[in-house]
Amino acid sequence: MVTHLQRLFAGSGFIARRDIAGIVLNRRGLALFSPPPGFYFGKAGKVSPLKVLCERFGRIAFGHSELSRTVQAWEAAAAEGTRALTQILEVI
Ligand SMILES: Cc1cc2nc3c(=O)[nH]c(=O)nc-3n(C[C@H](O)[C@H](O)[C@H](O)COP(=O)(O)OP(=O)(O)OC[C@H]3O[C@@H](n4cnc5c(N)ncnc54)[C@H](O)[C@@H]3O)c2cc1C
């Protein structure tokens, strides 16, 4: 992988030995992150992190597929992106 990155980006001054401190692979196609307890429905009477993430914060809105509560897929990505963009359009 390092060799591949070096070949791809060398033309822009990239030097793998200098510019890479570490590589973490944490994505799996059509996976879903492991939500901690309370993530979906809240805990101890508190609002759930999912609900907080789906609310607009000023001019910022998150539209990631995993906010759909389903497996990662294009449909969820498009739906959540649409939701976030709609929220942003309320304020611009
Ligand atoms: C190997 C693989 C195969 C897949 N095959 C299919 C398939 O066949 N059919 C299908 O429907 N789905 C498939 N998926 C799932 C689909 O690709 C994802 O569900 C979809 O891309 C998710 O889109 P997203 O916009 O929610 O998130 P992402 O595509 O993950 O986009 C998130 C973006 O946020 C950026 N980002 C992260 N952190 C920050 C930060 N701090 N600041 C700024 N930007 C940040 C990332 O760089 C990324 O560009 C596959 C996924 C993988 C990994």
The ligand as a Tripos MOL2 file, in Angstrom:
@<TRIPOS>MOLECULE
LIG
   53    58     1     0     0
SMALL
NO_CHARGES

@<TRIPOS>ATOM
      1 C1        -15.4560   -1.6530   -0.1390 C.3       1 LIG1
      2 C2        -16.8600   -1.0740   -0.1110 C.ar      1 LIG1
      3 C3        -17.8020   -1.5290   -1.0070 C.ar      1 LIG1
      4 C4        -19.0970   -1.0100   -0.9880 C.ar      1 LIG1
      5 N1        -20.0220   -1.4520   -1.9050 N.ar      1 LIG1
      6 C5        -21.2630   -0.9100   -1.9320 C.ar      1 LIG1
      7 C6        -22.2200   -1.3120   -2.9230 C.ar      1 LIG1
      8 O1        -21.9480   -2.1630   -3.7810 O.2       1 LIG1
      9 N2        -23.4640   -0.7680   -2.8750 N.ar      1 LIG1
     10 C7        -23.8120    0.1890   -1.9540 C.ar      1 LIG1
     11 O2        -24.9590    0.6790   -1.9760 O.2       1 LIG1
     12 N3        -22.9140    0.5850   -1.0160 N.ar      1 LIG1
     13 C8        -21.6600    0.0690   -0.9800 C.ar      1 LIG1
     14 N4        -20.7610    0.4650   -0.0420 N.ar      1 LIG1
     15 C9        -21.2070    1.3810    0.9810 C.3       1 LIG1
     16 C10       -21.2160    2.8060    0.4560 C.3       1 LIG1
     17 O3        -19.9910    3.0550   -0.1910 O.3       1 LIG1
     18 C11       -21.3550    3.7020    1.6500 C.3       1 LIG1
     19 O4        -22.5510    3.4090    2.3310 O.3       1 LIG1
     20 C12       -21.4050    5.1630    1.2300 C.3       1 LIG1
     21 O5        -20.2680    5.5050    0.4860 O.3       1 LIG1
     22 C13       -21.4400    5.9980    2.4610 C.3       1 LIG1
     23 O6        -21.5040    7.3370    2.0500 O.3       1 LIG1
     24 P1        -21.4040    8.4650    3.0990 P.3       1 LIG1
     25 O7        -21.4510    9.7520    2.3470 O.co2     1 LIG1
     26 O8        -22.4150    8.2650    4.1830 O.co2     1 LIG1
     27 O9        -19.9750    8.2610    3.8040 O.3       1 LIG1
     28 P2        -18.5210    8.1980    3.1650 P.3       1 LIG1
     29 O10       -18.5710    7.7810    1.7250 O.co2     1 LIG1
     30 O11       -17.7280    7.3910    4.1440 O.co2     1 LIG1
     31 O12       -18.0890    9.7160    3.1750 O.3       1 LIG1
     32 C14       -17.6490   10.3460    4.3620 C.3       1 LIG1
     33 C15       -16.6870   11.4290    3.9280 C.3       1 LIG1
     34 O13       -16.3500   12.2080    5.0550 O.3       1 LIG1
     35 C16       -14.9470   12.4620    4.9960 C.3       1 LIG1
     36 N5        -14.5020   12.7810    6.3530 N.ar      1 LIG1
     37 C17       -14.3020   11.9290    7.3910 C.ar      1 LIG1
     38 N6        -13.8990   12.5980    8.4700 N.ar      1 LIG1
     39 C18       -13.8660   13.8950    8.1140 C.ar      1 LIG1
     40 C19       -13.5290   15.0910    8.8120 C.ar      1 LIG1
     41 N7        -13.1710   15.1030   10.0820 N.pl3     1 LIG1
     42 N8        -13.5940   16.2460    8.1310 N.ar      1 LIG1
     43 C20       -13.9710   16.2770    6.8320 C.ar      1 LIG1
     44 N9        -14.3090   15.1720    6.1260 N.ar      1 LIG1
     45 C21       -14.2600   14.0080    6.7700 C.ar      1 LIG1
     46 C22       -14.3510   11.2030    4.4210 C.3       1 LIG1
     47 O14       -13.0920   11.4520    3.8680 O.3       1 LIG1
     48 C23       -15.3840   10.8510    3.3590 C.3       1 LIG1
     49 O15       -15.1290   11.4820    2.1240 O.3       1 LIG1
     50 C24       -19.4430   -0.0380   -0.0310 C.ar      1 LIG1
     51 C25       -18.4870    0.4200    0.8640 C.ar      1 LIG1
     52 C26       -17.1970   -0.0890    0.8390 C.ar      1 LIG1
     53 C27       -16.1640    0.4340    1.8180 C.3       1 LIG1
@<TRIPOS>BOND
     1     1     2 1
     2     2     3 ar
     3     2    52 ar
     4     3     4 ar
     5     4     5 ar
     6     4    50 ar
     7     5     6 ar
     8     6     7 ar
     9     6    13 1
    10     7     8 2
    11     7     9 ar
    12     9    10 ar
    13    10    11 2
    14    10    12 ar
    15    12    13 ar
    16    13    14 ar
    17    14    15 1
    18    14    50 ar
    19    15    16 1
    20    16    17 1
    21    16    18 1
    22    18    19 1
    23    18    20 1
    24    20    21 1
    25    20    22 1
    26    22    23 1
    27    23    24 1
    28    24    25 2
    29    24    26 1
    30    24    27 1
    31    27    28 1
    32    28    29 2
    33    28    30 1
    34    28    31 1
    35    31    32 1
    36    32    33 1
    37    33    34 1
    38    33    48 1
    39    34    35 1
    40    35    36 1
    41    35    46 1
    42    36    37 ar
    43    36    45 ar
    44    37    38 ar
    45    38    39 ar
    46    39    40 ar
    47    39    45 ar
    48    40    41 1
    49    40    42 ar
    50    42    43 ar
    51    43    44 ar
    52    44    45 ar
    53    46    47 1
    54    46    48 1
    55    48    49 1
    56    50    51 ar
    57    51    52 ar
    58    52    53 1
@<TRIPOS>SUBSTRUCTURE
     1 LIG1         1 GROUP 0 **** ****
